[in-house]
């Protein structure tokens, strides 16, 4: 599948390394689900008897999953210095 056929959910940032905001509804769903799960883990692990280590671990796992989705469904990450 070439780049014209592939739908990019997360475009590369214009400056720096990484991805910018999503460009389609699927990307926005991924971001919303990420924040909902992050809020759920905050509520679960920091509510009555705080467990900050578990919250940090869950945040690292969720962030790794988000980066994985961005890597699979986004443009190839590389350093950018403006318009290419």
N, C-alpha and C positions, 0 to 999 in steps of 0.2 A: 504494500500500500504506500503510495507516494504522499508527499505533504499536501497536495491539492485535495486528495480524498480524505485525509485525516482531519477531523474536527478538533481544534485546539481549545481546551477548556480554560487554560491558564496561559496567557501570553507572557513572554519574557519581558522583564522590566527594560526600559530604555537605557537607564544608567545603572551600573552595578551588576550583581549576580543575583539571580532568582526570578521569581514570577510576580506578575502584577495581579490586579483584581481579575476575577473571572469574566469571560466574554460571552458566556451562554448560561442557560438556566441550570444545566447539570453542575457546573462549577459553583454556582450560588448555593445549590442544594448541599454540596460537599462542605462548603464553608459554614452554612447554617447548622448542619448536623454536627460538625466539629465543635462549634460553640455551645450547642445544646448538650453534647456529651461532656464537654469541659465544665459547664455549669452543673451538670448532674454529679460529676465527680467532686466538685467543690462542695455541693450540698451533702453528699454522702460521707465524705471523709473529713469535713471540717465542721459538721453540725454540732452535735452534743459533746462527744469526746473526741477532740481533734487528733487526727493522724496525718501530720504534715508529710511524712515520708511516703505514705501511700498516695497522697495527692500529687506529690512530685513525680512518683513513678507513673501514675496514670496520665499525667500531663505529658511526660516524655513519650509514652506509648502512643497517645493520641496525636502528638506532634509528628512522630515518626510516620504514622499512617497518613497524615495529611501531606507530608513531604513526598511520600511514596506515590500518592494519587497525583500530586502536581508533577512529579517526574514522569509518570506514565501518560498522563493526559495533557501535559503542557509542552511548550516549546523546549528545545534542548537548552539546558542552562549553560551559560558562559558569560564572561565579563563583557559588558557592553558600554560603550562610551558615547552614546547618542545615536543618531541615525546611522544605520548601516547601509 
